[in-house]
Structure formats: structure tokens, C-alpha cells
Amino acid sequence: MSLDSVRAFFATHAPDIKVIVTEESSATVALAAEAHGVEPAQIAKTICLRAGDQIMLVVAGGMARIDNRKFRDRFGAKARMLEADQVVEATSHPVGGVCPFGLPAPLPVYCDASLRSFDEVVPAAGATNAAVRLAPERMAALANAEWVDVCQ
């Protein structure tokens, strides 16, 4: 189970961070913001993309959108969204619960600059009703992510 892999990741790498499971769904930015009492931009949404042959995760602010020109300039290819079954295959997480933690195999992770204006962000945690709260810099460090500017 995906939620279990995320819990195991935090138990090993950051035992001070607790996975928050809510009764209500947090599968969309709006639902997550409501469930966790934050503004939508504070939700750290994780998008599973393909650029050429490379599958990657881009973590961005909840209101940010991929800027096609910036993405192409940075990665040399157009961003292509994966289908839901491909996302699960690559991450083990369902769409709406995708995060850069507890992955079955390493993937390149990029955190967009849109997250840096917050002291705390709320990424999903492997299920459509699970999340964690942490500083963007800590999230990037735990995910072994590189900071980029690929959103509008």
C-alpha cells in the first residue's frame, strides 16, 4: 500500500514528521486546502511527467501551472502528463495522493520556485486523504529534489 511506503519513508528519514490522514478526500488542491486549513497555493502538488524518455516528478504550488516554454527550455522537451495507470506504476501512489516520498524506485524530483514563498507546504502522502506538513526546503531535501522555475 502506498500510504504504508510513505509512512515507512518518514519513520526512517524524518520521524518527527507525522502523516496526517483525514476522513475527507484531499485528492484535489481545493479539497486539500480545505481539509488542512491552508490556502490552495500552499498545497504542494506533485505532477508525474514525461520529458522525452525521462519520467520525473515536479512538485509545485497548488495554484501554479507548468509553463510550457520554461519547461522546454529547462528540460529540452515538452512536458507530457502520464495516464493514471502509468502514474501508479511509476510512483505506487494513486492520482490525488502522488508525492515524492516512499517511491518504489528513484525518480528525478524537481521542486518549483512557486513553493519557496511559504514557511510550510502540504504535499500528499501516498493516498487521496493523506498529507504531511513541512517547510519547502526540508521537503526538497528529503526528496533529493532540485529547485527549478518551470511554472507560470
LOMISE-221426 format. One record per residue: x, y, z of N, C-alpha, C in turn. Coordinates in steps of 0.05 Angstrom, whole numbers, plus 5000, padded with zeros to 4 digits. Layout:
<pts>
XYZXYZXYZ...
</pts>
This chain:
<pts>
501749765000500050005000501850255000501050444984502650694980502950855006500750885021500851035046502850905065503050645065504950505082507850565074508350585048511050645039511850925047509951105047510551385055510951395085509351255100509751245129512551125136513250915122515850785127518150985119517751135098519751325090520251535112518051645123518351845144519351725170518551485176519551345200522551325199523651275176526551245172528051505170526951685153528451925146527652185161525352185172524452425187522252345207522952205228520952105247519352325261520352575260518852795272516452885254516352795230514152875212512052655212509652725219507452535221505652555196504852335186502952325163500152375175498752575163496152655171494052515153492352355164490252225148487552355157486152455137483552585142481252405133478952455144476552305135475752395108476052655103475252755077477452735057476752725031478752705010480352955008482852925001484553154995485853114967484352984950485352904923485653134904484453364909484853594892486053814909487154014896488254244910486154374928483754424917481654554933480854384957480554124954479753954976482053934997484453914987486753905006487054165022486654385009486854645023484754665045482354575038480154585058480654385080481554145074482053945094484254015114486254165104488554235121488654525130486554685123486354955132488555135122489355105097491455275085490355395059491755585048490955695022491755495000490255494978490855294957493755304947494955544946497755564936499755414954498955364980500755224998500754924994498854824979498754534973501054484954502754294960504954224943504153984926503054054902502053834885504353714870504353454867506453304853505253204827506653284806505753214779507753024767506752804757508452594744508452644714510852714704511052804676513152634661512952644635514952524618516052754601518752764599520152954582521952784564521152744539522652554523522252274534524452144540524351874552524451874582524752104594525152134623522552174638521952004657519652044675520652194699519252404708520052564731517752664747518252754771516252884787516953174790514953344786515153634791513253704813514353814835512653894857512454194856509954294855509454574851507254674870507054934873504955054888502154984876500254964893497554874885496255034863496955284861495755454840497555494816499955384817501855414795501155234772501855314748501455154724504155134710504654904698507054864682507055074660509355214657509755394635511255234613509855184591511055014570513755114560514055374557516555484547518755444568518255514593520255474614521055184617519055004615519554724618521354624595520654694571522254614547525054724549525254984557527955104560529654954580528454864602529854724624530554434617528554294605528854004601529253914572529054104554529454044525527353874513525053864525522753704514520153824525518053754511515353834520514553664544513153784563512153634586509653474577509653224583507353054577506352914603503852954608502652824632502452524627502952374648502552084646499652014652498751794641496051684647496051584676493651574688493451494716494751224722494451024705495650764710498750784708499750964690502650994688503751134713502151324724502951454749503251254771501251084774501350884795503750694791504250614766506450434760509150574767509450834762511950974767512351044796510151104810510451214837509351024859507550854853506050684871503850844884503551104878501551274891499251324871496751334881494551404864494451694857493351764834493052044828491352174850492252404859490952534882492452474908494352284907495952214931498952204924499552294899502352274890504152464906506452364914508352524928511152424922513252574928515952484922517152304944515552194961516552024983515551734980517051544990516151264990515851144962517551234944517351134916518650854914517650684896518750424894521550424881522150624866524850654853525350954851527851044852528451324850527451444823526351684825525651844802526852124806527552264784528452534787526152704799526652864819524653034831525553324829523753494820524253784818522153934833523054114850521254294865521254564851518854654845518654914831518855144851519955364841520355604857517755714869515455634858512855724868512455644897513955454907513655354935515255524955517155664945519055794963517956034979515656134972514556364986513056285012513056035018511655935042513555825063512855865088514355735110513655445112511255375104510355095107508655035082509054785071507354695049506154425057504154335042502754095048502553915024504553735021504353534999502753295007501653154988500252904993502252705005501152485014502752275027501951995019501551954993501151684983498351584983496351744991493551674990491951924985489551894976487852134969486752274993487452175017486552315041488852335062491352335052493652355069495552565060496852705079498752915073500652945096502753115092504553195112504853495111505853615133506453905134509353935139510754095122513554135127514554385111516854475117518054705103518854615075518554795055519254715028522154625025523954755039526754675037527254395048525854335069526054065080524853855062522553925050521353745031523253685008524453894997526353854975528753684984529753735007532053575017531253285021528953235033528152955037527652805011526652954990526052834964528552834946530752934956533152964940532553114914531053324917530053484894531853704887531653784862533054014851530954244848531654484855529854714852529954804823527654854811527454954784525255174783525155314761523055514756521755444730519655274731518355174707515355224707514355394725511455454726510955744721508455794714507556074710507056204736
</pts>
